[in-house]
Amino acid sequence: MRPQGESPLLWTLVCFALSTFFGSVAAIAGDAGPVVAIAGGLIQGLNLDAGGAVFKGIPYAQPPVGALRWREPSPVKQWKGVRPTVAFAPACAQTPQLLPISPGPRKKTASI
């Protein structure tokens, strides 16, 4: 029932805004995906609309920096709590799209 003196368009917009907001809150609350235990700790993925679940960006080793550079992968360190695995990590900066200059065509060199 709309309040007296209010325009139908305004009342429609208010109802739409409220239903969108509360619908979004319910969707976020209901999107909690499955939680599973792996070597590093607990991870949470996303439920798929078609059934099943997806887990993205699961760490499998420690980052290869410092003393770990140019070595075989070291086991991932344990983490506390539940780690969300709903998105892949950012792409490596070595991809051609992120380089400021393109390599261009290869030049032929004289062989001896």
N, CA, C and O atoms as CSV, one atom per row, in Angstrom:
chain,resi,resn,atom,element,x,y,z
A,1,MET,N,N,0.848,-1.173,0.000
A,1,MET,CA,C,0.000,0.000,0.000
A,1,MET,C,C,0.891,1.232,0.000
A,1,MET,O,O,1.796,1.348,0.825
A,2,ARG,N,N,0.640,2.134,-0.906
A,2,ARG,CA,C,1.493,3.315,-0.972
A,2,ARG,C,C,0.914,4.422,-0.111
A,2,ARG,O,O,-0.305,4.549,0.006
A,3,PRO,N,N,1.795,5.233,0.502
A,3,PRO,CA,C,1.336,6.351,1.330
A,3,PRO,C,C,0.557,7.364,0.496
A,3,PRO,O,O,0.811,7.540,-0.696
A,4,GLN,N,N,-0.398,8.024,1.152
A,4,GLN,CA,C,-1.215,9.046,0.489
A,4,GLN,C,C,-0.348,10.227,0.065
A,4,GLN,O,O,0.560,10.616,0.800
A,5,GLY,N,N,-0.605,10.789,-1.077
A,5,GLY,CA,C,0.094,11.976,-1.538
A,5,GLY,C,C,1.404,11.697,-2.264
A,5,GLY,O,O,1.994,12.629,-2.810
A,6,GLU,N,N,1.881,10.465,-2.295
A,6,GLU,CA,C,3.133,10.128,-2.985
A,6,GLU,C,C,2.828,9.740,-4.423
A,6,GLU,O,O,1.800,9.121,-4.697
A,7,SER,N,N,3.698,10.094,-5.324
A,7,SER,CA,C,3.486,9.743,-6.735
A,7,SER,C,C,3.736,8.252,-6.939
A,7,SER,O,O,4.587,7.672,-6.265
A,8,PRO,N,N,3.004,7.625,-7.859
A,8,PRO,CA,C,3.207,6.201,-8.131
A,8,PRO,C,C,4.624,5.897,-8.615
A,8,PRO,O,O,5.175,4.845,-8.289
A,9,LEU,N,N,5.215,6.799,-9.382
A,9,LEU,CA,C,6.576,6.561,-9.883
A,9,LEU,C,C,7.577,6.543,-8.737
A,9,LEU,O,O,8.442,5.669,-8.682
A,10,LEU,N,N,7.465,7.500,-7.823
A,10,LEU,CA,C,8.372,7.546,-6.677
A,10,LEU,C,C,8.216,6.292,-5.828
A,10,LEU,O,O,9.209,5.699,-5.407
A,11,TRP,N,N,6.985,5.890,-5.578
A,11,TRP,CA,C,6.737,4.696,-4.762
A,11,TRP,C,C,7.310,3.451,-5.460
A,11,TRP,O,O,7.875,2.579,-4.799
A,12,THR,N,N,7.170,3.366,-6.761
A,12,THR,CA,C,7.710,2.234,-7.523
A,12,THR,C,C,9.233,2.200,-7.423
A,12,THR,O,O,9.821,1.133,-7.245
A,13,LEU,N,N,9.872,3.361,-7.538
A,13,LEU,CA,C,11.331,3.422,-7.450
A,13,LEU,C,C,11.823,3.029,-6.043
A,13,LEU,O,O,12.826,2.329,-5.906
A,14,VAL,N,N,11.115,3.480,-5.017
A,14,VAL,CA,C,11.491,3.131,-3.646
A,14,VAL,C,C,11.361,1.628,-3.436
A,14,VAL,O,O,12.255,1.002,-2.865
A,15,CYS,N,N,10.264,1.049,-3.888
A,15,CYS,CA,C,10.065,-0.401,-3.747
A,15,CYS,C,C,11.128,-1.175,-4.516
A,15,CYS,O,O,11.651,-2.176,-4.024
A,16,PHE,N,N,11.446,-0.712,-5.720
A,16,PHE,CA,C,12.477,-1.376,-6.520
A,16,PHE,C,C,13.829,-1.322,-5.816
A,16,PHE,O,O,14.535,-2.328,-5.738
A,17,ALA,N,N,14.187,-0.142,-5.303
A,17,ALA,CA,C,15.475,0.017,-4.623
A,17,ALA,C,C,15.565,-0.880,-3.401
A,17,ALA,O,O,16.590,-1.523,-3.173
A,18,LEU,N,N,14.496,-0.927,-2.612
A,18,LEU,CA,C,14.512,-1.775,-1.410
A,18,LEU,C,C,14.588,-3.252,-1.766
A,18,LEU,O,O,15.331,-4.001,-1.132
A,19,SER,N,N,13.829,-3.682,-2.773
A,19,SER,CA,C,13.864,-5.095,-3.145
A,19,SER,C,C,15.224,-5.478,-3.727
A,19,SER,O,O,15.707,-6.588,-3.500
A,20,THR,N,N,15.840,-4.565,-4.476
A,20,THR,CA,C,17.175,-4.836,-5.022
A,20,THR,C,C,18.193,-4.948,-3.910
A,20,THR,O,O,19.022,-5.858,-3.917
A,21,PHE,N,N,18.143,-4.032,-2.950
A,21,PHE,CA,C,19.098,-4.050,-1.845
A,21,PHE,C,C,18.952,-5.328,-1.026
A,21,PHE,O,O,19.939,-6.023,-0.786
A,22,PHE,N,N,17.730,-5.646,-0.595
A,22,PHE,CA,C,17.548,-6.826,0.244
A,22,PHE,C,C,17.761,-8.108,-0.537
A,22,PHE,O,O,18.190,-9.111,0.034
A,23,GLY,N,N,17.473,-8.099,-1.820
A,23,GLY,CA,C,17.767,-9.261,-2.648
A,23,GLY,C,C,19.257,-9.491,-2.782
A,23,GLY,O,O,19.710,-10.636,-2.788
A,24,SER,N,N,20.035,-8.405,-2.891
A,24,SER,CA,C,21.490,-8.523,-2.981
A,24,SER,C,C,22.080,-9.041,-1.688
A,24,SER,O,O,22.990,-9.870,-1.700
A,25,VAL,N,N,21.561,-8.552,-0.564
A,25,VAL,CA,C,22.053,-9.027,0.731
A,25,VAL,C,C,21.779,-10.513,0.878
A,25,VAL,O,O,22.640,-11.254,1.351
A,26,ALA,N,N,20.602,-10.959,0.484
A,26,ALA,CA,C,20.274,-12.380,0.582
A,26,ALA,C,C,21.147,-13.205,-0.343
A,26,ALA,O,O,21.562,-14.307,0.015
A,27,ALA,N,N,21.435,-12.678,-1.547
A,27,ALA,CA,C,22.275,-13.418,-2.494
A,27,ALA,C,C,23.696,-13.549,-1.970
A,27,ALA,O,O,24.316,-14.603,-2.112
A,28,ILE,N,N,24.218,-12.481,-1.362
A,28,ILE,CA,C,25.571,-12.548,-0.817
A,28,ILE,C,C,25.627,-13.542,0.332
A,28,ILE,O,O,26.563,-14.336,0.422
A,29,ALA,N,N,24.635,-13.503,1.205
A,29,ALA,CA,C,24.613,-14.416,2.344
A,29,ALA,C,C,24.451,-15.857,1.883
A,29,ALA,O,O,24.988,-16.770,2.510
A,30,GLY,N,N,23.712,-16.075,0.788
A,30,GLY,CA,C,23.481,-17.423,0.316
A,30,GLY,C,C,24.566,-17.946,-0.599
A,30,GLY,O,O,24.516,-19.119,-0.968
A,31,ASP,N,N,25.550,-17.141,-0.988
A,31,ASP,CA,C,26.588,-17.554,-1.917
A,31,ASP,C,C,27.758,-18.265,-1.250
A,31,ASP,O,O,28.735,-18.588,-1.926
A,32,ALA,N,N,27.690,-18.515,0.042
A,32,ALA,CA,C,28.806,-19.169,0.726
A,32,ALA,C,C,29.027,-20.536,0.088
A,32,ALA,O,O,28.153,-21.403,0.116
A,33,GLY,N,N,30.202,-20.707,-0.480
A,33,GLY,CA,C,30.526,-21.955,-1.144
A,33,GLY,C,C,31.054,-22.981,-0.168
A,33,GLY,O,O,31.152,-22.715,1.030
A,34,PRO,N,N,31.394,-24.155,-0.674
A,34,PRO,CA,C,31.885,-25.226,0.189
A,34,PRO,C,C,33.262,-24.901,0.770
A,34,PRO,O,O,34.076,-24.227,0.138
A,35,VAL,N,N,33.499,-25.385,1.962
A,35,VAL,CA,C,34.792,-25.237,2.629
A,35,VAL,C,C,35.428,-26.617,2.697
A,35,VAL,O,O,34.807,-27.571,3.165
A,36,VAL,N,N,36.665,-26.721,2.230
A,36,VAL,CA,C,37.394,-27.994,2.269
A,36,VAL,C,C,38.767,-27.779,2.890
A,36,VAL,O,O,39.303,-26.671,2.869
A,37,ALA,N,N,39.328,-28.844,3.438
A,37,ALA,CA,C,40.657,-28.799,4.048
A,37,ALA,C,C,41.686,-29.319,3.055
A,37,ALA,O,O,41.504,-30.377,2.453
A,38,ILE,N,N,42.780,-28.558,2.887
A,38,ILE,CA,C,43.907,-28.996,2.074
A,38,ILE,C,C,45.164,-28.875,2.931
A,38,ILE,O,O,45.070,-28.519,4.105
A,39,ALA,N,N,46.327,-29.160,2.374
A,39,ALA,CA,C,47.577,-29.165,3.136
A,39,ALA,C,C,47.843,-27.834,3.845
A,39,ALA,O,O,48.365,-27.832,4.959
A,40,GLY,N,N,47.497,-26.706,3.226
A,40,GLY,CA,C,47.795,-25.405,3.807
A,40,GLY,C,C,46.765,-24.910,4.800
A,40,GLY,O,O,47.061,-24.016,5.592
A,41,GLY,N,N,45.575,-25.460,4.781
A,41,GLY,CA,C,44.511,-25.022,5.674
A,41,GLY,C,C,43.152,-25.176,5.009
A,41,GLY,O,O,42.973,-26.022,4.134
A,42,LEU,N,N,42.202,-24.359,5.426
A,42,LEU,CA,C,40.850,-24.415,4.887
A,42,LEU,C,C,40.690,-23.424,3.740
A,42,LEU,O,O,41.180,-22.297,3.809
A,43,ILE,N,N,39.997,-23.853,2.680
A,43,ILE,CA,C,39.691,-22.964,1.553
A,43,ILE,C,C,38.190,-22.989,1.302
A,43,ILE,O,O,37.520,-23.990,1.557
A,44,GLN,N,N,37.672,-21.866,0.795
A,44,GLN,CA,C,36.256,-21.788,0.458
A,44,GLN,C,C,36.114,-21.374,-0.991
A,44,GLN,O,O,36.702,-20.382,-1.423
A,45,GLY,N,N,35.332,-22.135,-1.744
A,45,GLY,CA,C,35.116,-21.849,-3.151
A,45,GLY,C,C,33.764,-21.215,-3.393
A,45,GLY,O,O,33.151,-20.655,-2.484
A,46,LEU,N,N,33.308,-21.309,-4.631
A,46,LEU,CA,C,32.012,-20.774,-5.043
A,46,LEU,C,C,31.144,-21.895,-5.582
A,46,LEU,O,O,31.625,-22.777,-6.293
A,47,ASN,N,N,29.849,-21.857,-5.238
A,47,ASN,CA,C,28.897,-22.775,-5.845
A,47,ASN,C,C,28.580,-22.294,-7.256
A,47,ASN,O,O,28.441,-21.093,-7.491
A,48,LEU,N,N,28.467,-23.227,-8.190
A,48,LEU,CA,C,28.113,-22.904,-9.563
A,48,LEU,C,C,26.608,-23.024,-9.750
A,48,LEU,O,O,25.971,-23.881,-9.137
A,49,ASP,N,N,26.037,-22.170,-10.590
A,49,ASP,CA,C,24.603,-22.210,-10.858
A,49,ASP,C,C,24.179,-23.549,-11.450
A,49,ASP,O,O,23.086,-24.038,-11.164
A,50,ALA,N,N,25.038,-24.141,-12.272
A,50,ALA,CA,C,24.721,-25.402,-12.935
A,50,ALA,C,C,25.003,-26.612,-12.054
A,50,ALA,O,O,24.822,-27.748,-12.491
A,51,GLY,N,N,25.439,-26.386,-10.831
A,51,GLY,CA,C,25.792,-27.480,-9.929
A,51,GLY,C,C,27.297,-27.588,-9.798
A,51,GLY,O,O,28.029,-27.188,-10.703
A,52,GLY,N,N,27.757,-28.112,-8.706
A,52,GLY,CA,C,29.184,-28.239,-8.454
A,52,GLY,C,C,29.743,-26.978,-7.824
A,52,GLY,O,O,28.997,-26.081,-7.431
A,53,ALA,N,N,31.045,-26.920,-7.735
A,53,ALA,CA,C,31.720,-25.772,-7.128
A,53,ALA,C,C,33.036,-25.523,-7.847
A,53,ALA,O,O,33.544,-26.403,-8.542
A,54,VAL,N,N,33.585,-24.330,-7.683
A,54,VAL,CA,C,34.860,-23.975,-8.285
A,54,VAL,C,C,35.757,-23.364,-7.212
A,54,VAL,O,O,35.302,-22.598,-6.363
A,55,PHE,N,N,37.033,-23.718,-7.269
A,55,PHE,CA,C,38.050,-23.173,-6.377
A,55,PHE,C,C,39.147,-22.595,-7.263
A,55,PHE,O,O,39.728,-23.321,-8.070
A,56,LYS,N,N,39.443,-21.295,-7.129
A,56,LYS,CA,C,40.432,-20.637,-7.992
A,56,LYS,C,C,41.574,-20.094,-7.153
A,56,LYS,O,O,41.366,-19.662,-6.019
A,57,GLY,N,N,42.773,-20.113,-7.701
A,57,GLY,CA,C,43.916,-19.493,-7.039
A,57,GLY,C,C,44.370,-20.206,-5.788
A,57,GLY,O,O,44.783,-19.556,-4.828
A,58,ILE,N,N,44.304,-21.521,-5.770
A,58,ILE,CA,C,44.749,-22.279,-4.603
A,58,ILE,C,C,46.274,-22.296,-4.588
A,58,ILE,O,O,46.888,-22.735,-5.560
A,59,PRO,N,N,46.902,-21.829,-3.507
A,59,PRO,CA,C,48.370,-21.852,-3.468
A,59,PRO,C,C,48.878,-23.288,-3.306
A,59,PRO,O,O,48.373,-24.045,-2.478
A,60,TYR,N,N,49.872,-23.647,-4.099
A,60,TYR,CA,C,50.436,-24.995,-4.028
A,60,TYR,C,C,51.865,-24.991,-3.499
A,60,TYR,O,O,52.407,-26.052,-3.189
A,61,ALA,N,N,52.477,-23.834,-3.392
A,61,ALA,CA,C,53.854,-23.732,-2.919
A,61,ALA,C,C,54.093,-22.322,-2.393
A,61,ALA,O,O,53.289,-21.415,-2.613
A,62,GLN,N,N,55.216,-22.154,-1.695
A,62,GLN,CA,C,55.590,-20.817,-1.251
A,62,GLN,C,C,56.047,-20.009,-2.466
A,62,GLN,O,O,56.570,-20.575,-3.425
A,63,PRO,N,N,55.850,-18.691,-2.428
A,63,PRO,CA,C,56.311,-17.878,-3.559
A,63,PRO,C,C,57.822,-18.011,-3.757
A,63,PRO,O,O,58.569,-18.016,-2.779
A,64,PRO,N,N,58.286,-18.121,-5.011
A,64,PRO,CA,C,59.718,-18.301,-5.280
A,64,PRO,C,C,60.492,-16.983,-5.230
A,64,PRO,O,O,60.948,-16.484,-6.259
A,65,VAL,N,N,60.634,-16.435,-4.052
A,65,VAL,CA,C,61.364,-15.185,-3.874
A,65,VAL,C,C,62.500,-15.400,-2.881
A,65,VAL,O,O,62.486,-16.352,-2.101
A,66,GLY,N,N,63.481,-14.506,-2.918
A,66,GLY,CA,C,64.609,-14.593,-1.984
A,66,GLY,C,C,65.384,-15.885,-2.156
A,66,GLY,O,O,65.774,-16.240,-3.269
A,67,ALA,N,N,65.607,-16.588,-1.051
A,67,ALA,CA,C,66.387,-17.832,-1.085
A,67,ALA,C,C,65.674,-18.946,-1.841
A,67,ALA,O,O,66.309,-19.928,-2.228
A,68,LEU,N,N,64.381,-18.816,-2.057
A,68,LEU,CA,C,63.630,-19.851,-2.775
A,68,LEU,C,C,63.690,-19.676,-4.294
A,68,LEU,O,O,63.202,-20.526,-5.039
A,69,ARG,N,N,64.285,-18.580,-4.745
A,69,ARG,CA,C,64.379,-18.312,-6.182
A,69,ARG,C,C,65.231,-19.373,-6.860
A,69,ARG,O,O,66.289,-19.729,-6.341
A,70,TRP,N,N,64.808,-19.877,-7.983
A,70,TRP,CA,C,65.499,-20.867,-8.799
A,70,TRP,C,C,65.702,-22.188,-8.058
A,70,TRP,O,O,66.668,-22.906,-8.319
A,71,ARG,N,N,64.813,-22.503,-7.153
A,71,ARG,CA,C,64.835,-23.782,-6.434
A,71,ARG,C,C,63.536,-24.524,-6.735
A,71,ARG,O,O,62.593,-23.952,-7.281
A,72,GLU,N,N,63.501,-25.787,-6.378
A,72,GLU,CA,C,62.253,-26.533,-6.519
A,72,GLU,C,C,61.211,-25.950,-5.563
A,72,GLU,O,O,61.582,-25.376,-4.539
A,73,PRO,N,N,59.950,-26.080,-5.861
A,73,PRO,CA,C,58.911,-25.492,-5.007
A,73,PRO,C,C,58.973,-26.027,-3.574
A,73,PRO,O,O,59.187,-27.219,-3.353
A,74,SER,N,N,58.784,-25.140,-2.625
A,74,SER,CA,C,58.702,-25.513,-1.213
A,74,SER,C,C,57.231,-25.619,-0.835
A,74,SER,O,O,56.403,-24.869,-1.352
A,75,PRO,N,N,56.898,-26.542,0.062
A,75,PRO,CA,C,55.491,-26.683,0.449
A,75,PRO,C,C,54.908,-25.361,0.952
A,75,PRO,O,O,55.602,-24.551,1.566
A,76,VAL,N,N,53.644,-25.167,0.683
A,76,VAL,CA,C,52.955,-23.952,1.101
A,76,VAL,C,C,52.920,-23.885,2.630
A,76,VAL,O,O,52.786,-24.906,3.304
A,77,LYS,N,N,53.042,-22.664,3.166
A,77,LYS,CA,C,52.958,-22.483,4.618
A,77,LYS,C,C,51.496,-22.540,5.040
A,77,LYS,O,O,50.606,-22.106,4.309
A,78,GLN,N,N,51.265,-23.077,6.222
A,78,GLN,CA,C,49.912,-23.153,6.774
A,78,GLN,C,C,49.353,-21.756,7.019
A,78,GLN,O,O,50.096,-20.850,7.396
A,79,TRP,N,N,48.067,-21.576,6.811
A,79,TRP,CA,C,47.410,-20.319,7.141
A,79,TRP,C,C,46.313,-20.602,8.150
A,79,TRP,O,O,45.858,-21.736,8.298
A,80,LYS,N,N,45.897,-19.551,8.839
A,80,LYS,CA,C,44.827,-19.670,9.829
A,80,LYS,C,C,43.527,-19.197,9.217
A,80,LYS,O,O,43.526,-18.332,8.342
A,81,GLY,N,N,42.444,-19.748,9.663
A,81,GLY,CA,C,41.139,-19.346,9.170
A,81,GLY,C,C,40.831,-19.976,7.825
A,81,GLY,O,O,41.494,-20.921,7.398
A,82,VAL,N,N,39.819,-19.441,7.167
A,82,VAL,CA,C,39.381,-19.948,5.865
A,82,VAL,C,C,39.852,-18.984,4.781
A,82,VAL,O,O,39.556,-17.790,4.828
A,83,ARG,N,N,40.585,-19.512,3.811
A,83,ARG,CA,C,41.110,-18.700,2.714
A,83,ARG,C,C,40.120,-18.731,1.551
A,83,ARG,O,O,39.802,-19.809,1.049
A,84,PRO,N,N,39.623,-17.558,1.108
A,84,PRO,CA,C,38.707,-17.558,-0.038
A,84,PRO,C,C,39.464,-17.881,-1.324
A,84,PRO,O,O,40.532,-17.326,-1.585
A,85,THR,N,N,38.901,-18.777,-2.118
A,85,THR,CA,C,39.498,-19.143,-3.409
A,85,THR,C,C,38.450,-18.923,-4.500
A,85,THR,O,O,38.045,-19.853,-5.198
A,86,VAL,N,N,38.028,-17.673,-4.624
A,86,VAL,CA,C,36.954,-17.336,-5.553
A,86,VAL,C,C,37.454,-16.601,-6.787
A,86,VAL,O,O,36.672,-16.330,-7.698
A,87,ALA,N,N,38.750,-16.270,-6.836
A,87,ALA,CA,C,39.308,-15.554,-7.998
A,87,ALA,C,C,40.759,-15.979,-8.192
A,87,ALA,O,O,41.450,-16.337,-7.238
A,88,PHE,N,N,41.204,-15.934,-9.439
A,88,PHE,CA,C,42.601,-16.222,-9.728
A,88,PHE,C,C,43.469,-15.055,-9.280
A,88,PHE,O,O,42.991,-13.925,-9.178
A,89,ALA,N,N,44.720,-15.319,-9.017
A,89,ALA,CA,C,45.678,-14.263,-8.670
A,89,ALA,C,C,45.924,-13.396,-9.902
A,89,ALA,O,O,45.648,-13.825,-11.022
A,90,PRO,N,N,46.442,-12.180,-9.709
A,90,PRO,CA,C,46.754,-11.341,-10.874
A,90,PRO,C,C,47.752,-12.044,-11.804
A,90,PRO,O,O,48.581,-12.840,-11.364
A,91,ALA,N,N,47.649,-11.736,-13.071
A,91,ALA,CA,C,48.533,-12.343,-14.062
A,91,ALA,C,C,49.976,-11.897,-13.838
A,91,ALA,O,O,50.231,-10.813,-13.314
A,92,CYS,N,N,50.894,-12.736,-14.234
A,92,CYS,CA,C,52.311,-12.430,-14.125
A,92,CYS,C,C,52.641,-11.206,-14.976
A,92,CYS,O,O,52.098,-11.032,-16.067
A,93,ALA,N,N,53.521,-10.374,-14.476
A,93,ALA,CA,C,53.884,-9.145,-15.188
A,93,ALA,C,C,54.690,-9.416,-16.454
A,93,ALA,O,O,55.017,-8.472,-17.174
A,94,GLN,N,N,55.013,-10.641,-16.745
A,94,GLN,CA,C,55.806,-10.963,-17.925
A,94,GLN,C,C,54.951,-11.224,-19.163
A,94,GLN,O,O,55.485,-11.538,-20.227
A,95,THR,N,N,53.646,-11.100,-19.038
A,95,THR,CA,C,52.810,-11.327,-20.213
A,95,THR,C,C,52.977,-10.172,-21.191
A,95,THR,O,O,53.193,-9.040,-20.757
A,96,PRO,N,N,52.884,-10.415,-22.484
A,96,PRO,CA,C,53.104,-9.353,-23.475
A,96,PRO,C,C,52.151,-8.171,-23.319
A,96,PRO,O,O,52.525,-7.046,-23.650
A,97,GLN,N,N,50.935,-8.388,-22.826
A,97,GLN,CA,C,49.982,-7.295,-22.706
A,97,GLN,C,C,50.439,-6.259,-21.681
A,97,GLN,O,O,50.034,-5.100,-21.765
A,98,LEU,N,N,51.265,-6.645,-20.725
A,98,LEU,CA,C,51.674,-5.737,-19.671
A,98,LEU,C,C,53.038,-5.090,-19.923
A,98,LEU,O,O,53.430,-4.177,-19.196
A,99,LEU,N,N,53.756,-5.549,-20.934
A,99,LEU,CA,C,55.050,-4.969,-21.229
A,99,LEU,C,C,54.874,-3.632,-21.944
A,99,LEU,O,O,53.994,-3.501,-22.794
A,100,PRO,N,N,55.701,-2.637,-21.611
A,100,PRO,CA,C,55.534,-1.330,-22.244
A,100,PRO,C,C,55.885,-1.320,-23.729
A,100,PRO,O,O,55.389,-0.473,-24.472
A,101,ILE,N,N,56.724,-2.238,-24.165
A,101,ILE,CA,C,57.087,-2.289,-25.589
A,101,ILE,C,C,56.843,-3.694,-26.104
A,101,ILE,O,O,57.002,-4.668,-25.368
A,102,SER,N,N,56.464,-3.797,-27.344
A,102,SER,CA,C,56.255,-5.120,-27.921
A,102,SER,C,C,57.574,-5.611,-28.510
A,102,SER,O,O,58.398,-4.805,-28.943
A,103,PRO,N,N,57.776,-6.924,-28.529
A,103,PRO,CA,C,59.046,-7.445,-29.042
A,103,PRO,C,C,59.237,-7.211,-30.531
A,103,PRO,O,O,60.376,-7.146,-30.994
A,104,GLY,N,N,58.166,-7.083,-31.289
A,104,GLY,CA,C,58.286,-6.845,-32.725
A,104,GLY,C,C,58.770,-8.085,-33.457
A,104,GLY,O,O,58.985,-9.128,-32.839
A,105,PRO,N,N,58.943,-7.980,-34.764
A,105,PRO,CA,C,59.392,-9.150,-35.527
A,105,PRO,C,C,60.850,-9.467,-35.231
A,105,PRO,O,O,61.656,-8.585,-34.934
A,106,ARG,N,N,61.158,-10.740,-35.321
A,106,ARG,CA,C,62.552,-11.164,-35.093
A,106,ARG,C,C,63.405,-10.805,-36.297
A,106,ARG,O,O,62.972,-10.910,-37.445
A,107,LYS,N,N,64.624,-10.379,-36.009
A,107,LYS,CA,C,65.560,-10.044,-37.082
A,107,LYS,C,C,66.413,-11.265,-37.380
A,107,LYS,O,O,66.815,-11.984,-36.466
A,108,LYS,N,N,66.687,-11.497,-38.635
A,108,LYS,CA,C,67.569,-12.582,-39.007
A,108,LYS,C,C,68.994,-12.170,-38.755
A,108,LYS,O,O,69.391,-11.041,-39.042
A,109,THR,N,N,69.757,-13.086,-38.220
A,109,THR,CA,C,71.162,-12.805,-37.965
A,109,THR,C,C,72.005,-13.731,-38.853
A,109,THR,O,O,71.588,-14.836,-39.201
A,110,ALA,N,N,73.164,-13.264,-39.196
A,110,ALA,CA,C,74.059,-14.066,-40.033
A,110,ALA,C,C,74.663,-15.181,-39.190
A,110,ALA,O,O,75.108,-14.956,-38.064
A,111,SER,N,N,74.672,-16.356,-39.737
A,111,SER,CA,C,75.316,-17.468,-39.027
A,111,SER,C,C,76.671,-17.727,-39.627
A,111,SER,O,O,76.861,-17.589,-40.835
A,112,ILE,N,N,77.598,-18.095,-38.806
A,112,ILE,CA,C,78.967,-18.320,-39.288
A,112,ILE,C,C,79.247,-19.773,-39.447
A,112,ILE,O,O,80.349,-20.150,-39.844
